[in-house]
Amino acid sequence: MSQEKSRQDYWKRNLRLVTLCLSIWFVVSYLFGIVLVDQLNAISIGGYELGFWFAQQGSMYIFVVLIFFYAWRMNKLDREFDVHED
């Protein structure tokens, strides 16, 4: 595989991962926390309405999980394309 092709594949897979993470974050923070809040408030977990929970805390928890997920996947991708740091 040529070096240019390898760089293009690496960048394409990186962009796909970023797009996935941003899409998940958008769904959780905007759709669950704002748009669908009334429908989610019909569900109660631990005494709190689910829509309220997503708006106040859930989106932040998901964001932190996405940070760790992104770091893990990028480390794996870096090793696959031999661009990792030792």
PDB file with SEQRES, HELIX, SHEET and CRYST1 records, atoms N, CA, C and O in Angstrom:
SEQRES   1 A   86  MET SER GLN GLU LYS SER ARG GLN ASP TYR TRP LYS ARG          
SEQRES   2 A   86  ASN LEU ARG LEU VAL THR LEU CYS LEU SER ILE TRP PHE          
SEQRES   3 A   86  VAL VAL SER TYR LEU PHE GLY ILE VAL LEU VAL ASP GLN          
SEQRES   4 A   86  LEU ASN ALA ILE SER ILE GLY GLY TYR GLU LEU GLY PHE          
SEQRES   5 A   86  TRP PHE ALA GLN GLN GLY SER MET TYR ILE PHE VAL VAL          
SEQRES   6 A   86  LEU ILE PHE PHE TYR ALA TRP ARG MET ASN LYS LEU ASP          
SEQRES   7 A   86  ARG GLU PHE ASP VAL HIS GLU ASP                              
HELIX    1 AA1 GLN A    3  PHE A   26  1                                  24    
HELIX    2 AA2 VAL A   27  VAL A   35  3                                   9    
HELIX    3 AA3 VAL A   37  LEU A   40  1                                   4    
HELIX    4 AA4 LEU A   50  TRP A   53  1                                   4    
HELIX    5 AA5 PHE A   54  GLY A   58  3                                   5    
HELIX    6 AA6 SER A   59  GLU A   80  1                                  22    
SHEET    1 AA1 2 SER A  44  ILE A  45  0                                        
SHEET    2 AA1 2 TYR A  48  GLU A  49 -1                                        
CRYST1    1.000    1.000    1.000  90.00  90.00  90.00 P 1           1          
ATOM      1  N   MET A   1       0.852  -1.171   0.000  1.00  0.00           N  
ATOM      2  CA  MET A   1       0.000   0.000   0.000  1.00  0.00           C  
ATOM      3  C   MET A   1       0.903   1.242   0.000  1.00  0.00           C  
ATOM      4  O   MET A   1       1.835   1.335   0.800  1.00  0.00           O  
ATOM      5  N   SER A   2       0.633   2.163  -0.870  1.00  0.00           N  
ATOM      6  CA  SER A   2       1.448   3.365  -0.936  1.00  0.00           C  
ATOM      7  C   SER A   2       1.219   4.227   0.297  1.00  0.00           C  
ATOM      8  O   SER A   2       0.192   4.136   0.971  1.00  0.00           O  
ATOM      9  N   GLN A   3       2.194   5.052   0.562  1.00  0.00           N  
ATOM     10  CA  GLN A   3       2.101   5.898   1.755  1.00  0.00           C  
ATOM     11  C   GLN A   3       0.953   6.908   1.620  1.00  0.00           C  
ATOM     12  O   GLN A   3       0.262   7.188   2.599  1.00  0.00           O  
ATOM     13  N   GLU A   4       0.748   7.446   0.433  1.00  0.00           N  
ATOM     14  CA  GLU A   4      -0.348   8.401   0.230  1.00  0.00           C  
ATOM     15  C   GLU A   4      -1.704   7.731   0.428  1.00  0.00           C  
ATOM     16  O   GLU A   4      -2.598   8.309   1.046  1.00  0.00           O  
ATOM     17  N   LYS A   5      -1.860   6.517  -0.093  1.00  0.00           N  
ATOM     18  CA  LYS A   5      -3.110   5.769   0.073  1.00  0.00           C  
ATOM     19  C   LYS A   5      -3.338   5.461   1.548  1.00  0.00           C  
ATOM     20  O   LYS A   5      -4.464   5.549   2.038  1.00  0.00           O  
ATOM     21  N   SER A   6      -2.276   5.101   2.251  1.00  0.00           N  
ATOM     22  CA  SER A   6      -2.370   4.809   3.673  1.00  0.00           C  
ATOM     23  C   SER A   6      -2.807   6.049   4.444  1.00  0.00           C  
ATOM     24  O   SER A   6      -3.649   5.953   5.337  1.00  0.00           O  
ATOM     25  N   ARG A   7      -2.252   7.202   4.117  1.00  0.00           N  
ATOM     26  CA  ARG A   7      -2.644   8.444   4.782  1.00  0.00           C  
ATOM     27  C   ARG A   7      -4.106   8.776   4.520  1.00  0.00           C  
ATOM     28  O   ARG A   7      -4.822   9.205   5.426  1.00  0.00           O  
ATOM     29  N   GLN A   8      -4.538   8.583   3.315  1.00  0.00           N  
ATOM     30  CA  GLN A   8      -5.939   8.857   2.968  1.00  0.00           C  
ATOM     31  C   GLN A   8      -6.880   7.915   3.734  1.00  0.00           C  
ATOM     32  O   GLN A   8      -7.907   8.351   4.254  1.00  0.00           O  
ATOM     33  N   ASP A   9      -6.535   6.649   3.801  1.00  0.00           N  
ATOM     34  CA  ASP A   9      -7.353   5.686   4.546  1.00  0.00           C  
ATOM     35  C   ASP A   9      -7.395   6.024   6.033  1.00  0.00           C  
ATOM     36  O   ASP A   9      -8.447   5.952   6.668  1.00  0.00           O  
ATOM     37  N   TYR A  10      -6.248   6.391   6.574  1.00  0.00           N  
ATOM     38  CA  TYR A  10      -6.180   6.771   7.991  1.00  0.00           C  
ATOM     39  C   TYR A  10      -7.076   7.982   8.255  1.00  0.00           C  
ATOM     40  O   TYR A  10      -7.857   7.984   9.206  1.00  0.00           O  
ATOM     41  N   TRP A  11      -6.963   8.998   7.420  1.00  0.00           N  
ATOM     42  CA  TRP A  11      -7.751  10.215   7.607  1.00  0.00           C  
ATOM     43  C   TRP A  11      -9.241   9.939   7.418  1.00  0.00           C  
ATOM     44  O   TRP A  11     -10.068  10.475   8.155  1.00  0.00           O  
ATOM     45  N   LYS A  12      -9.584   9.114   6.445  1.00  0.00           N  
ATOM     46  CA  LYS A  12     -10.986   8.778   6.203  1.00  0.00           C  
ATOM     47  C   LYS A  12     -11.587   8.050   7.405  1.00  0.00           C  
ATOM     48  O   LYS A  12     -12.713   8.343   7.807  1.00  0.00           O  
ATOM     49  N   ARG A  13     -10.856   7.121   7.968  1.00  0.00           N  
ATOM     50  CA  ARG A  13     -11.365   6.386   9.130  1.00  0.00           C  
ATOM     51  C   ARG A  13     -11.433   7.270  10.369  1.00  0.00           C  
ATOM     52  O   ARG A  13     -12.330   7.117  11.198  1.00  0.00           O  
ATOM     53  N   ASN A  14     -10.481   8.200  10.494  1.00  0.00           N  
ATOM     54  CA  ASN A  14     -10.517   9.155  11.595  1.00  0.00           C  
ATOM     55  C   ASN A  14     -11.754  10.049  11.472  1.00  0.00           C  
ATOM     56  O   ASN A  14     -12.448  10.264  12.466  1.00  0.00           O  
ATOM     57  N   LEU A  15     -12.039  10.561  10.308  1.00  0.00           N  
ATOM     58  CA  LEU A  15     -13.217  11.404  10.100  1.00  0.00           C  
ATOM     59  C   LEU A  15     -14.511  10.629  10.356  1.00  0.00           C  
ATOM     60  O   LEU A  15     -15.464  11.177  10.909  1.00  0.00           O  
ATOM     61  N   ARG A  16     -14.543   9.374   9.961  1.00  0.00           N  
ATOM     62  CA  ARG A  16     -15.718   8.545  10.222  1.00  0.00           C  
ATOM     63  C   ARG A  16     -15.943   8.390  11.729  1.00  0.00           C  
ATOM     64  O   ARG A  16     -17.080   8.450  12.197  1.00  0.00           O  
ATOM     65  N   LEU A  17     -14.869   8.193  12.479  1.00  0.00           N  
ATOM     66  CA  LEU A  17     -14.964   8.062  13.934  1.00  0.00           C  
ATOM     67  C   LEU A  17     -15.433   9.370  14.571  1.00  0.00           C  
ATOM     68  O   LEU A  17     -16.286   9.359  15.458  1.00  0.00           O  
ATOM     69  N   VAL A  18     -14.878  10.488  14.123  1.00  0.00           N  
ATOM     70  CA  VAL A  18     -15.289  11.795  14.653  1.00  0.00           C  
ATOM     71  C   VAL A  18     -16.761  12.045  14.344  1.00  0.00           C  
ATOM     72  O   VAL A  18     -17.504  12.526  15.199  1.00  0.00           O  
ATOM     73  N   THR A  19     -17.182  11.722  13.130  1.00  0.00           N  
ATOM     74  CA  THR A  19     -18.580  11.908  12.744  1.00  0.00           C  
ATOM     75  C   THR A  19     -19.507  11.055  13.608  1.00  0.00           C  
ATOM     76  O   THR A  19     -20.564  11.523  14.030  1.00  0.00           O  
ATOM     77  N   LEU A  20     -19.122   9.821  13.869  1.00  0.00           N  
ATOM     78  CA  LEU A  20     -19.915   8.942  14.730  1.00  0.00           C  
ATOM     79  C   LEU A  20     -20.043   9.526  16.134  1.00  0.00           C  
ATOM     80  O   LEU A  20     -21.143   9.588  16.684  1.00  0.00           O  
ATOM     81  N   CYS A  21     -18.933   9.950  16.708  1.00  0.00           N  
ATOM     82  CA  CYS A  21     -18.958  10.499  18.067  1.00  0.00           C  
ATOM     83  C   CYS A  21     -19.790  11.770  18.138  1.00  0.00           C  
ATOM     84  O   CYS A  21     -20.573  11.940  19.073  1.00  0.00           O  
ATOM     85  N   LEU A  22     -19.637  12.661  17.175  1.00  0.00           N  
ATOM     86  CA  LEU A  22     -20.417  13.894  17.176  1.00  0.00           C  
ATOM     87  C   LEU A  22     -21.899  13.622  16.956  1.00  0.00           C  
ATOM     88  O   LEU A  22     -22.745  14.314  17.521  1.00  0.00           O  
ATOM     89  N   SER A  23     -22.218  12.634  16.150  1.00  0.00           N  
ATOM     90  CA  SER A  23     -23.622  12.276  15.927  1.00  0.00           C  
ATOM     91  C   SER A  23     -24.259  11.747  17.200  1.00  0.00           C  
ATOM     92  O   SER A  23     -25.384  12.121  17.534  1.00  0.00           O  
ATOM     93  N   ILE A  24     -23.555  10.883  17.911  1.00  0.00           N  
ATOM     94  CA  ILE A  24     -24.069  10.354  19.172  1.00  0.00           C  
ATOM     95  C   ILE A  24     -24.254  11.485  20.175  1.00  0.00           C  
ATOM     96  O   ILE A  24     -25.272  11.547  20.865  1.00  0.00           O  
ATOM     97  N   TRP A  25     -23.278  12.374  20.256  1.00  0.00           N  
ATOM     98  CA  TRP A  25     -23.366  13.496  21.186  1.00  0.00           C  
ATOM     99  C   TRP A  25     -24.544  14.408  20.839  1.00  0.00           C  
ATOM    100  O   TRP A  25     -25.247  14.882  21.731  1.00  0.00           O  
ATOM    101  N   PHE A  26     -24.758  14.650  19.551  1.00  0.00           N  
ATOM    102  CA  PHE A  26     -25.885  15.477  19.107  1.00  0.00           C  
ATOM    103  C   PHE A  26     -27.219  14.845  19.508  1.00  0.00           C  
ATOM    104  O   PHE A  26     -28.101  15.520  20.038  1.00  0.00           O  
ATOM    105  N   VAL A  27     -27.353  13.558  19.253  1.00  0.00           N  
ATOM    106  CA  VAL A  27     -28.605  12.864  19.581  1.00  0.00           C  
ATOM    107  C   VAL A  27     -28.878  12.936  21.078  1.00  0.00           C  
ATOM    108  O   VAL A  27     -29.998  13.231  21.496  1.00  0.00           O  
ATOM    109  N   VAL A  28     -27.862  12.668  21.874  1.00  0.00           N  
ATOM    110  CA  VAL A  28     -28.054  12.637  23.324  1.00  0.00           C  
ATOM    111  C   VAL A  28     -28.288  14.038  23.893  1.00  0.00           C  
ATOM    112  O   VAL A  28     -29.194  14.234  24.702  1.00  0.00           O  
ATOM    113  N   SER A  29     -27.484  15.002  23.479  1.00  0.00           N  
ATOM    114  CA  SER A  29     -27.599  16.320  24.101  1.00  0.00           C  
ATOM    115  C   SER A  29     -28.735  17.147  23.518  1.00  0.00           C  
ATOM    116  O   SER A  29     -29.486  17.769  24.269  1.00  0.00           O  
ATOM    117  N   TYR A  30     -28.877  17.167  22.214  1.00  0.00           N  
ATOM    118  CA  TYR A  30     -29.894  18.028  21.605  1.00  0.00           C  
ATOM    119  C   TYR A  30     -31.253  17.337  21.499  1.00  0.00           C  
ATOM    120  O   TYR A  30     -32.262  17.868  21.961  1.00  0.00           O  
ATOM    121  N   LEU A  31     -31.273  16.164  20.895  1.00  0.00           N  
ATOM    122  CA  LEU A  31     -32.559  15.491  20.707  1.00  0.00           C  
ATOM    123  C   LEU A  31     -33.142  15.004  22.030  1.00  0.00           C  
ATOM    124  O   LEU A  31     -34.301  15.289  22.332  1.00  0.00           O  
ATOM    125  N   PHE A  32     -32.352  14.270  22.829  1.00  0.00           N  
ATOM    126  CA  PHE A  32     -32.864  13.745  24.095  1.00  0.00           C  
ATOM    127  C   PHE A  32     -33.064  14.840  25.127  1.00  0.00           C  
ATOM    128  O   PHE A  32     -34.024  14.796  25.896  1.00  0.00           O  
ATOM    129  N   GLY A  33     -32.169  15.827  25.156  1.00  0.00           N  
ATOM    130  CA  GLY A  33     -32.231  16.858  26.182  1.00  0.00           C  
ATOM    131  C   GLY A  33     -33.152  18.019  25.871  1.00  0.00           C  
ATOM    132  O   GLY A  33     -33.570  18.725  26.788  1.00  0.00           O  
ATOM    133  N   ILE A  34     -33.489  18.244  24.587  1.00  0.00           N  
ATOM    134  CA  ILE A  34     -34.305  19.399  24.226  1.00  0.00           C  
ATOM    135  C   ILE A  34     -35.541  19.006  23.426  1.00  0.00           C  
ATOM    136  O   ILE A  34     -36.664  19.301  23.835  1.00  0.00           O  
ATOM    137  N   VAL A  35     -35.344  18.348  22.299  1.00  0.00           N  
ATOM    138  CA  VAL A  35     -36.458  18.075  21.382  1.00  0.00           C  
ATOM    139  C   VAL A  35     -37.405  17.009  21.930  1.00  0.00           C  
ATOM    140  O   VAL A  35     -38.623  17.184  21.890  1.00  0.00           O  
ATOM    141  N   LEU A  36     -36.862  15.923  22.432  1.00  0.00           N  
ATOM    142  CA  LEU A  36     -37.692  14.805  22.891  1.00  0.00           C  
ATOM    143  C   LEU A  36     -37.893  14.790  24.400  1.00  0.00           C  
ATOM    144  O   LEU A  36     -38.280  13.768  24.966  1.00  0.00           O  
ATOM    145  N   VAL A  37     -37.635  15.909  25.048  1.00  0.00           N  
ATOM    146  CA  VAL A  37     -37.690  15.940  26.502  1.00  0.00           C  
ATOM    147  C   VAL A  37     -39.078  15.586  27.045  1.00  0.00           C  
ATOM    148  O   VAL A  37     -39.179  14.883  28.051  1.00  0.00           O  
ATOM    149  N   ASP A  38     -40.132  16.053  26.410  1.00  0.00           N  
ATOM    150  CA  ASP A  38     -41.475  15.760  26.904  1.00  0.00           C  
ATOM    151  C   ASP A  38     -41.813  14.275  26.821  1.00  0.00           C  
ATOM    152  O   ASP A  38     -42.420  13.724  27.740  1.00  0.00           O  
ATOM    153  N   GLN A  39     -41.426  13.627  25.732  1.00  0.00           N  
ATOM    154  CA  GLN A  39     -41.676  12.197  25.587  1.00  0.00           C  
ATOM    155  C   GLN A  39     -40.840  11.395  26.589  1.00  0.00           C  
ATOM    156  O   GLN A  39     -41.327  10.425  27.169  1.00  0.00           O  
ATOM    157  N   LEU A  40     -39.590  11.799  26.790  1.00  0.00           N  
ATOM    158  CA  LEU A  40     -38.721  11.078  27.732  1.00  0.00           C  
ATOM    159  C   LEU A  40     -39.118  11.319  29.184  1.00  0.00           C  
ATOM    160  O   LEU A  40     -38.852  10.483  30.049  1.00  0.00           O  
ATOM    161  N   ASN A  41     -39.745  12.443  29.452  1.00  0.00           N  
ATOM    162  CA  ASN A  41     -40.174  12.724  30.827  1.00  0.00           C  
ATOM    163  C   ASN A  41     -41.277  11.781  31.291  1.00  0.00           C  
ATOM    164  O   ASN A  41     -41.570  11.717  32.485  1.00  0.00           O  
ATOM    165  N   ALA A  42     -41.885  11.059  30.380  1.00  0.00           N  
ATOM    166  CA  ALA A  42     -42.888  10.057  30.755  1.00  0.00           C  
ATOM    167  C   ALA A  42     -42.233   8.862  31.447  1.00  0.00           C  
ATOM    168  O   ALA A  42     -42.910   8.074  32.107  1.00  0.00           O  
ATOM    169  N   ILE A  43     -40.919   8.734  31.295  1.00  0.00           N  
ATOM    170  CA  ILE A  43     -40.160   7.642  31.910  1.00  0.00           C  
ATOM    171  C   ILE A  43     -39.428   8.203  33.123  1.00  0.00           C  
ATOM    172  O   ILE A  43     -38.772   9.241  33.036  1.00  0.00           O  
ATOM    173  N   SER A  44     -39.543   7.519  34.237  1.00  0.00           N  
ATOM    174  CA  SER A  44     -38.892   7.967  35.464  1.00  0.00           C  
ATOM    175  C   SER A  44     -37.878   6.922  35.912  1.00  0.00           C  
ATOM    176  O   SER A  44     -38.178   5.730  35.973  1.00  0.00           O  
ATOM    177  N   ILE A  45     -36.678   7.389  36.223  1.00  0.00           N  
ATOM    178  CA  ILE A  45     -35.624   6.505  36.713  1.00  0.00           C  
ATOM    179  C   ILE A  45     -35.067   7.110  37.993  1.00  0.00           C  
ATOM    180  O   ILE A  45     -34.546   8.225  37.984  1.00  0.00           O  
ATOM    181  N   GLY A  46     -35.174   6.388  39.067  1.00  0.00           N  
ATOM    182  CA  GLY A  46     -34.665   6.860  40.346  1.00  0.00           C  
ATOM    183  C   GLY A  46     -35.363   8.114  40.850  1.00  0.00           C  
ATOM    184  O   GLY A  46     -34.772   8.897  41.594  1.00  0.00           O  
ATOM    185  N   GLY A  47     -36.604   8.309  40.453  1.00  0.00           N  
ATOM    186  CA  GLY A  47     -37.346   9.478  40.899  1.00  0.00           C  
ATOM    187  C   GLY A  47     -37.180  10.693  40.019  1.00  0.00           C  
ATOM    188  O   GLY A  47     -37.811  11.721  40.263  1.00  0.00           O  
ATOM    189  N   TYR A  48     -36.338  10.598  38.993  1.00  0.00           N  
ATOM    190  CA  TYR A  48     -36.116  11.715  38.082  1.00  0.00           C  
ATOM    191  C   TYR A  48     -36.682  11.390  36.714  1.00  0.00           C  
ATOM    192  O   TYR A  48     -36.607  10.251  36.253  1.00  0.00           O  
ATOM    193  N   GLU A  49     -37.244  12.390  36.076  1.00  0.00           N  
ATOM    194  CA  GLU A  49     -37.750  12.192  34.721  1.00  0.00           C  
ATOM    195  C   GLU A  49     -36.560  12.043  33.780  1.00  0.00           C  
ATOM    196  O   GLU A  49     -35.566  12.758  33.909  1.00  0.00           O  
ATOM    197  N   LEU A  50     -36.663  11.122  32.847  1.00  0.00           N  
ATOM    198  CA  LEU A  50     -35.538  10.799  31.973  1.00  0.00           C  
ATOM    199  C   LEU A  50     -35.120  11.984  31.104  1.00  0.00           C  
ATOM    200  O   LEU A  50     -33.925  12.197  30.896  1.00  0.00           O  
ATOM    201  N   GLY A  51     -36.063  12.749  30.601  1.00  0.00           N  
ATOM    202  CA  GLY A  51     -35.721  13.921  29.790  1.00  0.00           C  
ATOM    203  C   GLY A  51     -34.935  14.946  30.586  1.00  0.00           C  
ATOM    204  O   GLY A  51     -33.964  15.512  30.085  1.00  0.00           O  
ATOM    205  N   PHE A  52     -35.349  15.188  31.825  1.00  0.00           N  
ATOM    206  CA  PHE A  52     -34.632  16.105  32.717  1.00  0.00           C  
ATOM    207  C   PHE A  52     -33.225  15.589  32.978  1.00  0.00           C  
ATOM    208  O   PHE A  52     -32.263  16.357  32.967  1.00  0.00           O  
ATOM    209  N   TRP A  53     -33.106  14.278  33.215  1.00  0.00           N  
ATOM    210  CA  TRP A  53     -31.800  13.688  33.498  1.00  0.00           C  
ATOM    211  C   TRP A  53     -30.852  13.873  32.321  1.00  0.00           C  
ATOM    212  O   TRP A  53     -29.699  14.260  32.510  1.00  0.00           O  
ATOM    213  N   PHE A  54     -31.332  13.597  31.090  1.00  0.00           N  
ATOM    214  CA  PHE A  54     -30.488  13.782  29.911  1.00  0.00           C  
ATOM    215  C   PHE A  54     -30.075  15.237  29.762  1.00  0.00           C  
ATOM    216  O   PHE A  54     -28.923  15.523  29.435  1.00  0.00           O  
ATOM    217  N   ALA A  55     -30.991  16.152  29.995  1.00  0.00           N  
ATOM    218  CA  ALA A  55     -30.687  17.575  29.844  1.00  0.00           C  
ATOM    219  C   ALA A  55     -29.677  18.043  30.887  1.00  0.00           C  
ATOM    220  O   ALA A  55     -28.821  18.873  30.577  1.00  0.00           O  
ATOM    221  N   GLN A  56     -29.756  17.535  32.106  1.00  0.00           N  
ATOM    222  CA  GLN A  56     -28.903  18.026  33.186  1.00  0.00           C  
ATOM    223  C   GLN A  56     -27.603  17.241  33.352  1.00  0.00           C  
ATOM    224  O   GLN A  56     -26.560  17.834  33.627  1.00  0.00           O  
ATOM    225  N   GLN A  57     -27.647  15.920  33.190  1.00  0.00           N  
ATOM    226  CA  GLN A  57     -26.464  15.121  33.486  1.00  0.00           C  
ATOM    227  C   GLN A  57     -26.116  14.125  32.392  1.00  0.00           C  
ATOM    228  O   GLN A  57     -24.939  13.897  32.114  1.00  0.00           O  
ATOM    229  N   GLY A  58     -27.105  13.543  31.782  1.00  0.00           N  
ATOM    230  CA  GLY A  58     -26.865  12.457  30.835  1.00  0.00           C  
ATOM    231  C   GLY A  58     -25.963  12.828  29.686  1.00  0.00           C  
ATOM    232  O   GLY A  58     -25.089  12.049  29.307  1.00  0.00           O  
ATOM    233  N   SER A  59     -26.160  14.004  29.123  1.00  0.00           N  
ATOM    234  CA  SER A  59     -25.336  14.405  27.987  1.00  0.00           C  
ATOM    235  C   SER A  59     -23.873  14.582  28.400  1.00  0.00           C  
ATOM    236  O   SER A  59     -22.970  14.316  27.607  1.00  0.00           O  
ATOM    237  N   MET A  60     -23.636  15.028  29.629  1.00  0.00           N  
ATOM    238  CA  MET A  60     -22.251  15.172  30.100  1.00  0.00           C  
ATOM    239  C   MET A  60     -21.604  13.804  30.310  1.00  0.00           C  
ATOM    240  O   MET A  60     -20.438  13.605  29.968  1.00  0.00           O  
ATOM    241  N   TYR A  61     -22.365  12.861  30.875  1.00  0.00           N  
ATOM    242  CA  TYR A  61     -21.821  11.509  31.052  1.00  0.00           C  
ATOM    243  C   TYR A  61     -21.497  10.870  29.710  1.00  0.00           C  
ATOM    244  O   TYR A  61     -20.444  10.254  29.544  1.00  0.00           O  
ATOM    245  N   ILE A  62     -22.396  11.018  28.770  1.00  0.00           N  
ATOM    246  CA  ILE A  62     -22.165  10.457  27.435  1.00  0.00           C  
ATOM    247  C   ILE A  62     -20.949  11.112  26.794  1.00  0.00           C  
ATOM    248  O   ILE A  62     -20.154  10.432  26.145  1.00  0.00           O  
ATOM    249  N   PHE A  63     -20.791  12.422  26.965  1.00  0.00           N  
ATOM    250  CA  PHE A  63     -19.644  13.127  26.410  1.00  0.00           C  
ATOM    251  C   PHE A  63     -18.335  12.571  26.969  1.00  0.00           C  
ATOM    252  O   PHE A  63     -17.386  12.355  26.215  1.00  0.00           O  
ATOM    253  N   VAL A  64     -18.272  12.340  28.269  1.00  0.00           N  
ATOM    254  CA  VAL A  64     -17.061  11.786  28.892  1.00  0.00           C  
ATOM    255  C   VAL A  64     -16.799  10.374  28.365  1.00  0.00           C  
ATOM    256  O   VAL A  64     -15.656  10.022  28.074  1.00  0.00           O  
ATOM    257  N   VAL A  65     -17.845   9.571  28.243  1.00  0.00           N  
ATOM    258  CA  VAL A  65     -17.692   8.220  27.681  1.00  0.00           C  
ATOM    259  C   VAL A  65     -17.181   8.305  26.245  1.00  0.00           C  
ATOM    260  O   VAL A  65     -16.322   7.518  25.848  1.00  0.00           O  
ATOM    261  N   LEU A  66     -17.692   9.241  25.474  1.00  0.00           N  
ATOM    262  CA  LEU A  66     -17.240   9.414  24.087  1.00  0.00           C  
ATOM    263  C   LEU A  66     -15.774   9.828  24.014  1.00  0.00           C  
ATOM    264  O   LEU A  66     -15.066   9.426  23.091  1.00  0.00           O  
ATOM    265  N   ILE A  67     -15.316  10.613  24.959  1.00  0.00           N  
ATOM    266  CA  ILE A  67     -13.891  10.994  24.982  1.00  0.00           C  
ATOM    267  C   ILE A  67     -13.023   9.751  25.151  1.00  0.00           C  
ATOM    268  O   ILE A  67     -12.050   9.564  24.421  1.00  0.00           O  
ATOM    269  N   PHE A  68     -13.381   8.902  26.117  1.00  0.00           N  
ATOM    270  CA  PHE A  68     -12.598   7.685  26.337  1.00  0.00           C  
ATOM    271  C   PHE A  68     -12.720   6.723  25.148  1.00  0.00           C  
ATOM    272  O   PHE A  68     -11.742   6.086  24.758  1.00  0.00           O  
ATOM    273  N   PHE A  69     -13.909   6.623  24.584  1.00  0.00           N  
ATOM    274  CA  PHE A  69     -14.107   5.765  23.409  1.00  0.00           C  
ATOM    275  C   PHE A  69     -13.255   6.252  22.241  1.00  0.00           C  
ATOM    276  O   PHE A  69     -12.598   5.453  21.573  1.00  0.00           O  
ATOM    277  N   TYR A  70     -13.265   7.551  21.997  1.00  0.00           N  
ATOM    278  CA  TYR A  70     -12.475   8.118  20.898  1.00  0.00           C  
ATOM    279  C   TYR A  70     -10.984   7.860  21.110  1.00  0.00           C  
ATOM    280  O   TYR A  70     -10.284   7.468  20.176  1.00  0.00           O  
ATOM    281  N   ALA A  71     -10.501   8.075  22.318  1.00  0.00           N  
ATOM    282  CA  ALA A  71      -9.084   7.844  22.607  1.00  0.00           C  
ATOM    283  C   ALA A  71      -8.712   6.381  22.399  1.00  0.00           C  
ATOM    284  O   ALA A  71      -7.664   6.079  21.827  1.00  0.00           O  
ATOM    285  N   TRP A  72      -9.568   5.475  22.861  1.00  0.00           N  
ATOM    286  CA  TRP A  72      -9.310   4.042  22.697  1.00  0.00           C  
ATOM    287  C   TRP A  72      -9.274   3.646  21.222  1.00  0.00           C  
ATOM    288  O   TRP A  72      -8.367   2.936  20.787  1.00  0.00           O  
ATOM    289  N   ARG A  73     -10.274   4.113  20.446  1.00  0.00           N  
ATOM    290  CA  ARG A  73     -10.339   3.766  19.025  1.00  0.00           C  
ATOM    291  C   ARG A  73      -9.190   4.397  18.243  1.00  0.00           C  
ATOM    292  O   ARG A  73      -8.654   3.776  17.325  1.00  0.00           O  
ATOM    293  N   MET A  74      -8.804   5.628  18.595  1.00  0.00           N  
ATOM    294  CA  MET A  74      -7.701   6.268  17.887  1.00  0.00           C  
ATOM    295  C   MET A  74      -6.379   5.578  18.196  1.00  0.00           C  
ATOM    296  O   MET A  74      -5.531   5.457  17.312  1.00  0.00           O  
ATOM    297  N   ASN A  75      -6.188   5.129  19.418  1.00  0.00           N  
ATOM    298  CA  ASN A  75      -4.971   4.364  19.735  1.00  0.00           C  
ATOM    299  C   ASN A  75      -4.916   3.092  18.910  1.00  0.00           C  
ATOM    300  O   ASN A  75      -3.864   2.717  18.393  1.00  0.00           O  
ATOM    301  N   LYS A  76      -6.050   2.438  18.794  1.00  0.00           N  
ATOM    302  CA  LYS A  76      -6.122   1.217  17.985  1.00  0.00           C  
ATOM    303  C   LYS A  76      -5.843   1.532  16.511  1.00  0.00           C  
ATOM    304  O   LYS A  76      -5.105   0.806  15.845  1.00  0.00           O  
ATOM    305  N   LEU A  77      -6.432   2.608  16.012  1.00  0.00           N  
ATOM    306  CA  LEU A  77      -6.224   3.014  14.622  1.00  0.00           C  
ATOM    307  C   LEU A  77      -4.769   3.433  14.379  1.00  0.00           C  
ATOM    308  O   LEU A  77      -4.194   3.112  13.339  1.00  0.00           O  
ATOM    309  N   ASP A  78      -4.182   4.143  15.333  1.00  0.00           N  
ATOM    310  CA  ASP A  78      -2.782   4.546  15.207  1.00  0.00           C  
ATOM    311  C   ASP A  78      -1.864   3.333  15.114  1.00  0.00           C  
ATOM    312  O   ASP A  78      -0.919   3.325  14.325  1.00  0.00           O  
ATOM    313  N   ARG A  79      -2.137   2.316  15.913  1.00  0.00           N  
ATOM    314  CA  ARG A  79      -1.319   1.099  15.847  1.00  0.00           C  
ATOM    315  C   ARG A  79      -1.509   0.369  14.516  1.00  0.00           C  
ATOM    316  O   ARG A  79      -0.558  -0.159  13.940  1.00  0.00           O  
ATOM    317  N   GLU A  80      -2.742   0.350  14.046  1.00  0.00           N  
ATOM    318  CA  GLU A  80      -3.020  -0.323  12.772  1.00  0.00           C  
ATOM    319  C   GLU A  80      -2.269   0.327  11.627  1.00  0.00           C  
ATOM    320  O   GLU A  80      -1.798  -0.368  10.726  1.00  0.00           O  
ATOM    321  N   PHE A  81      -2.148   1.654  11.644  1.00  0.00           N  
ATOM    322  CA  PHE A  81      -1.455   2.365  10.573  1.00  0.00           C  
ATOM    323  C   PHE A  81      -0.011   2.703  10.941  1.00  0.00           C  
ATOM    324  O   PHE A  81       0.662   3.437  10.217  1.00  0.00           O  
ATOM    325  N   ASP A  82       0.459   2.173  12.053  1.00  0.00           N  
ATOM    326  CA  ASP A  82       1.835   2.335  12.516  1.00  0.00           C  
ATOM    327  C   ASP A  82       2.235   3.804  12.646  1.00  0.00           C  
ATOM    328  O   ASP A  82       3.302   4.213  12.187  1.00  0.00           O  
ATOM    329  N   VAL A  83       1.371   4.581  13.273  1.00  0.00           N  
ATOM    330  CA  VAL A  83       1.670   5.994  13.547  1.00  0.00           C  
ATOM    331  C   VAL A  83       1.546   6.275  15.051  1.00  0.00           C  
ATOM    332  O   VAL A  83       1.407   7.425  15.467  1.00  0.00           O  
ATOM    333  N   HIS A  84       1.598   5.219  15.851  1.00  0.00           N  
ATOM    334  CA  HIS A  84       1.441   5.374  17.299  1.00  0.00           C  
ATOM    335  C   HIS A  84       2.727   5.875  17.941  1.00  0.00           C  
ATOM    336  O   HIS A  84       3.821   5.750  17.391  1.00  0.00           O  
ATOM    337  N   GLU A  85       2.551   6.444  19.125  1.00  0.00           N  
ATOM    338  CA  GLU A  85       3.692   6.912  19.908  1.00  0.00           C  
ATOM    339  C   GLU A  85       4.079   5.802  20.883  1.00  0.00           C  
ATOM    340  O   GLU A  85       3.228   5.077  21.399  1.00  0.00           O  
ATOM    341  N   ASP A  86       5.345   5.694  21.115  1.00  0.00           N  
ATOM    342  CA  ASP A  86       5.812   4.667  22.054  1.00  0.00           C  
ATOM    343  C   ASP A  86       6.070   5.237  23.398  1.00  0.00           C  
ATOM    344  O   ASP A  86       6.469   4.513  24.310  1.00  0.00           O  
TER     345      ASP A  86                                                      
END                                                                             
